[in-house]
Amino acid sequence: MNIVKKISKNYTDSQELGQVFSIALPILLSNGSLTVMHVTDRLFLSKVGQVEIAAQMSGGMTSHVLVSFFVGLIGYASALVAQYFGAKQFQNCTRSIIQALYIALVSYPLLILFIPLIKYVYIWTDQEKELSTLALLYARMMLIGCIFFLIKTAIASFFIGIGKTTIILIAHLASTVLNIPLNFVLIFGKLGFPPLGIQGAALATIFASCISLTILLFFFWYEISQGKFKVRGLLKIDGEIIRKLVLFGIPAGIGPFLNWFAFNIFLQMMHSYSVDTASAATIAFTWDSVVFLPFVAFGMTARTMVGQKLGAKDKDNAERMTYLIMGISILYGLVMILVFNIFTNSLSSIFASGFQDSNGNSQNISNIMIRMVSLYTIANSCKLILGNSLQVAGDTFWVMWVSIIIHWGMAVAVILLVKFFHANQYVAFSTLIVMNNLDFLTRLYRYKSGKWRNINLID
């Protein structure tokens, strides 16, 4: 049975469609609130200047690259929790999160050590002085505040694993509601505050992360202080669980770290063309994130549902869940492809109208890039679900190495095209399209091989 028939069959016949949406919808809305927060950040900064909106994207990506390894490692706790939950080993769900919290606390000082080093990213790419200065400032501030994000990743893994994703939605909605007015006050200087520009955007984002963490901690404590998740010796170090987190979580962390590193090289190469191209790429990737974050939500749903099926030793239904969720994700991707190609100019003008672009060059570039983004939208929708399904099964090393090779192939290609062949920005941008589609095809090949079925993550 080919892939199209599998997706179609599971989409039309599955009685668990309601369960998929009960888990996916809160994550979708939660990630949607984060999307609103990111879009608002850039919309406000576009009113400050063209350089500021580009610098926020550049600096944010640089800090995200460094944090991504630890987020992948810590976040793998959700896979353990899902399998323990499916196996009805509820106390091990709690223990897994406590061990993830210890890893988060150890990670923070290691990340702080990178603060003096990130300036070399901008020195090497030889970007315009004002752009690199603001990007560096934003990246450093985000690294200083990343402790809240690391701890939040650990706590959120509990609710993802047990399927109570509405809690995450509540936390993210609250942080977004507070972040938007705080952004306005700090960026533009209202209510007696001085106008802080890009620094205000960073401070508002850090504060929002702190608020969502506080809410998650409250609900986490409520869950583990009573009932089936309550354990004695809550803070005890569990060597076996830490071993599993490290053994399977390091590949889950190294992969995103090196992949985002490669993407950051791609992004900085795009920014090296000009401020017009930098702001255009930021606009295109802002709208790309509107699609990407829901795909992340579907991937997290796959991790939860597939993990629970695997924990219950039901591998056939685990596979069925993968194809079911993939089918839903593809439908959403097709809708967004139409939006990107029909309403292109309207999408770009939301941001481009905020800064000085008298010749329309930045908006024209962003229009082409938005359409190019649509050429890998379906690949993104599928690869995240396949990747999460493989990882939750314990097949982390293959996914890691193949994806790294593909991403760094893109990074090398874009460096050669920009630095040595002096290709235009659209030729350079096409490397991203090739990378995403190839990454999807390799993950599909691996999943269809069935080798994940021979891995046992828990006893």
N, C-alpha and C positions, 0 to 999 in steps of 0.2 A: 504494500500500500504506500503510495507516494505521500510527500509531505502535505500537499494541498488536500488530498482526501482525508488524511488524518486530522488536520485542523478542522475541516468541514464537518466530519463525523462527530468530533468531540464538541464542537460548538452547538450543533443542532440536537444532539441526543443527550447531553449531560444533564443529570438531575442536580448537579452540584453548582450550577451556574449562579444560583442565589448565594451560595456560600462564598464563591469567588468574589462577588461584588460586596458581600458583607465585610470582607477583609480588604478588598482593593479600594472601595469607595472612600473610606476614611483616609487611607494613605494618599489617594488621588487628591482629595480635598486638602489634605495636609501639605502635600507637595505643591498644590495649587496656591496655597497661602504663601509658601516660600517663594514661588514664582512671582506673585504679586509684590512681595517685598523686594525682590531683586529688580523687577521692572521699575518699581517706584523709585528705588535708589538711583537707577540710571536716568530715569525721567527727570528727577530733581536735579541731578548733576548735569544733565544736558542743558538745563537753564543757566547753570553757572558757566559752562564752557565746553567746547569740543574736546579739549585736552583732558578735562576732568572725567568725562564719561569713558574715554579710552583708557585712562590711567586706572580707573576703578576695575575695569575688566582685566587689565594686565597685572596689577598688583594682587587682585583677588585670586587670579589663577596661580600666581607664583606661590602664595601662601597655601593655597589648596593643594598644590603638588606635594609640598612638604608634609602636610597634615594627612594626606590621603593614605600613606602606608599604615599609620596607626589607626586610622578610621577603619580600614579594611581588616586589620588584625583584631581590633576591639569589636567591630561589628560582626565578626564571625561567630560571636556568642549567640546571635539570633539563630544560626543554623543548629548549634548545639541545643539551645532551648527548644526549638521546634521538634527536634528528634526526641529529646527527653520527654517533652509534652506528649508526643505521639505514643511513646513507650510507657506513659503514665508514671514516669520517675520525676514527680513534681518537685521534690526537694532539690534535685540536681539542676532544675531550671534556675532556682534562686542562687545556688552555689556558683553556677556558670557566670552569672552577672556580677557577683562579688569579685570573682577572679578577674573579670574584664575591667572592673573599676580599679583594681590594683595596677593592671597594665596601663590604664589611662593616666594614673597619677605618676607612674614612672616615666611615661612618654613625654610629659610636658617639659621637664628640664632639658631633655634631649633636643626638643624642638627649639627651645630658646637659644641654644648654641648656634643655630643657623642664622640668627638675626644679623650678625655682622657680615655674613657671607653672601646674602642674596643680592647685594649691590652688583656683584660680578655678572649676574644675568643681564643687567641693563648696560653694563660696560661692554660686554661681548657683542650684544646685538646692535650697538651704536645707534640708539634711538635719539630723537630730539630731546634736548636737555630738560625742558619743562615736563615733558611726558614721562621721562624716566624718573625724575625727582619725585613727582606726585605718586607714581606707581610704587616706588620704593617705600615711601611714607605709608601708603595704604597697606602694603604687604607686611611691614614691620608691626603695625598696629594690630592687624588681624592675627599674627602669630602670638603676640602678647596675650590676646584675649581668647586663644583657642582652647584653653583648659575647660571652659564651659561646654564647648562643642564636643570635646573628647569624652567628658563624663556623660553628656547627653546621649552620645552614641551608644554607650554601654547600657544606660537605663532604657533607652528606646528599644534595644535589642530584646529585652524581656517581653515587651508588649507585642513586638513583631512576631516573636517565636510562639507565643501562646495565642496569637490571633486577635488580641484586644487592641486593634489599631485605632479605635475611636479616641483612646486616651492620647495618642500622639497627635491626632487632629485637634483636640482641645488645646493642647500645649502650643502647637504651631499657630493656631488661629489667634490665641491670646497674644503671642509674641508679635504677630503681624499687625494686629489692631493697635498695639502700643508703638511698634516700630515706625509706622507711616507718619504719625504726627511728630514723633521724636526726630525723625529724619528732617522733616520740614523745619522744625525749630532750630536744630543744630546746623544744618547745611546753610540755611539762609539767614540765621541770626535773629530769632524772634524771642519774645517774652524775656527780654533783657540779656539773652545770650549773644555772644559775638558770632558773626558768620564764620563757620569753620570749614565750609566746603567739603572736600573729600575726607578730611579728618572727622567731620560731623557724621558722615555716612558710615565710617568705620565704627565710631563710638555707638551709634544707634544700633548697628548690627550686633555688636558685642553685647549690648544691654538686652536686646531681644533674645539672644541665645541664653542669657542668664535667666530671663523670665520663663522661657519654655523648660529649661532644666529644673527650675524650682517646682513647676507644676508636675513634671514627670516624677521627680523625687517624692512628692507627696503621694501620688497614686501608687508608686512602687512600694513605699513603706506600708501603705494600707493593704496591699496584696500579700506582702510577705510576713506581716505581723499577725496573721491569723490564717486558719484553714490549711489547705493542702500544701501551700508554698512555704509555710513556716518551718524554719530549721533551727536546731540548737547549734550553738557555736557559729553564729552567722558570719563573723569576721575571720573565721579560720581559713588558712591557706590550704587549698585542695590541689595537691601536686598532680594528680591524674587529670583533672579538668584543665589545669594550666598547660599540661603537656599537650592535650588535644587542641587547646586554643592556639598554642604556639606551632604545633606540627601542621595543622590545617589552616590556621589563620595567617601565618607568615606568607605563604603563597597568595592567599586572598588579599594580603596587604601589599606585597611586592608588585603584584600585577597592576593594581590601580596606580600605585606610586610611579612606576616606570612608564605606564601608559599616559598618565596625566603629565608626566615630565616631557614625554615626546610631544604631546599636544601643546604644552606650553612653549616648546621650541617652535612648533608650527605657528602659534599665536604671536610670539615675539618676532618671528620672521615677517609675518603680515604687518605688524606694527612698524617694522623697519622701513617700509616703503614710504610712508608719509602719514601725517596726522589725519588726512582725509581717509586714507585706507584703514588706519587704525580705528577711527570712529565708525567707519562703515562695517568693519568686521565685528565690532562690538554690537552694533545694531542687529546684524545678522545672527550672531550667537545669542543675543538676548531672546530673539524669537525662537531660535533653535531650542533654548532652555524651556520654553513654554511647551514644547513637544517632549523634550528629553525627560523632564522631571516626572510626568505621568508614566513614561516608559520605565523609569526607575521604580515607580510605585507598583507597576505590574510585575517587575522583577522581584521586588520584595514580597509580593503576594505569592509568586511562584516559590520563593524560598520558604515561606511559611507553610503553604499547603503541600508542596512536594516533600518538605522535610517531615511534616507530620505523617504523611503516608509512608515514608521510608522508615520512620520510627516504629510504625505499626507493622512493618515487614510487608507492606503492600506495594510492591514495585510496579505492577501493571497500572494501578490507579495513579501512582506517582507520575508515570509517563503520560497518562491521559490528561492529568492536570496541566502538565507542561504545554501540550498542544492546545488545550482549551484556552488557557490564558494567552497563548501566542495569537490565537485567532482573534480574540477580543482586542488585543493590542494593535494588530494589523488594521482592523477596521478604524480605530482612532487615527492611526497613522495616515490612512488614505484620505480621511477628512481633512487633516492638517496639510497634506500635499496640495489639495485643492485650494485651501485658504492661502497658502504661500504663493501660489501661482496666479490666483485671481485678484487678491487684494494686496499685492506686493507694494505698490506705491503708498497705499494708506498705512500699511504697517511701518514702513521706513519713515514716513513723514511725522509720525508721532514723536520720534526722537530728533530727527534732523531739523524740525522746525524750531527746536529749542536753542540751537546755537547758530553762530554765523556761518552760513554756507551759501554765500551769494551766488556762486557759479553752479550750485547744485551738484558739485562733483561727488561729495560724500554720499549723498542720497542715491545718485545714479549707481555708484559702486555697490552700495548696500542692496539695491534692488536686484542686481545680478547675483550677489552672494546669497540672498534669501532664496532665490530660485534654485541655486546650486545646492543649498542645504536640503531641498526636497528630494534630491537624487540619492540621498542615503537615509532618508527617514524610515523607510520600511526595514532596512537592514538594522538600524538602531533598535527598532521595536522588537525584533526577534532576538538579537544577540544578547540583550540584557536578560531576557527570560531564559534562554538556553544556558547562559553563563551562570545564573543563580541556581538553576536546576542541577547543573553539573557540580557546582561548588557545594551545595547542601548535601549532595550524595558523597562528598569527599574527593571528587575528581578535580582537585585544585591545581595540581602541578602542571598537567597538560594544558588547561585553560590559561594558566599563567604564562608559560613559555611561548606558546604559539601566539598569544595576543601581544606579548612583548615584542617578538620578532616582527610582527606586522606593523605595530605602532612605530617602532624604531626604523623600519624600512621607510615609512612615511617621513619621519624626522630627517633622515639622511637625504631623502629625495628633495624635500623642500629646501634644505640648506644648499644643496647643489644647484637647484633651480634659481634660488634668489642670489646667492653669493658668487657663483661661478658662471652660470649661464644667463643671469640677469633677465629671467623670464618675467612676464607681467604677473600681476597679482592673481589673475583668474587661472592661469596655468598652475601656479603654486597652490591655489585653493583646491584644485582638482585632486591633489594627492590625498586630501581628507576624504573625498568621495570614494576613491579606490580603497583606502584603508578600511573604512567602515563596512563596505560591502564584502571585502575579503575576510574580515574578522567574523562576520555573520556566517559565511559559507563554511569556514573551518569549524566553528562551534556546532553547526548543524551536522557536519560530517561526524564529529566526535560523539555527539548525542545519539545519532542513528547507529553508531557502531555498538552501542549497548555496554561498553566497558564499565560504565558507572554502576551497572547492576552488580558487579563483583566486589564492590567496596562496602565494608561495614564500618560506619563511623562510631557507633556506640554498640555496647554489648547487649 
